[in-house]
Amino acid sequence: LSEREVATVLEREGVEPPLAAQAAEIAGGSITRARAVLDGEGTLRDAAVAWFFATLEGGPANAAAWATRPALEEGLEVIKTLTRDWLALRAGGPGVPLLARDQAERIGRLPARDPASIARALSALGDAERIARTNVTPALVADLAKMALASVVRTGA
């Protein structure tokens, strides 16, 4: 759904228009995600977003808030979405539509890298997501995700 359609549904449910618009922007087309944001469940997403940017900027990246057994797949999905948007922006240029529109400015400030290397990182994140469904610890999965992203930044490719 479009951002406007999600906001309209929320407004029909009694959400004030400015709040509905903000939740719709964050939700990326999902009414369920928009409702979760309104219910205060954005903390997992916020933690994954913070971890993603800290990892790429070389700062301390603490995965403890999102890399837990119950939240692991959702956290990885957020990280994959941000990586996909980074790839889309580098491959398609500034006008390309992003899924994480609320993070567009920060994604735009990420280092310019070869889209092929970002695509490899996105593929490795998919592998980490598959591994997350096994008996591997969430901390190890987070480390795999961090290595995938760090390899793009480290190589400068």
Buried (B, 14 or more C-beta within 10 A) or exposed (E): BEBEEBBBBBBEEEBEEEBBBBBBBBBBBBBEBBBBBBEEEBEBBBBBBBBBBBBBBEEEBEBEBBBBEEBBEBBBBBBBBBBBBBBBBBEEEEEEEBEBBBBBEBBEEBEEBBBEBBBBBBEBBBEBBEBBEEEEEBEEBBBBBBBBBBBBBEEEE
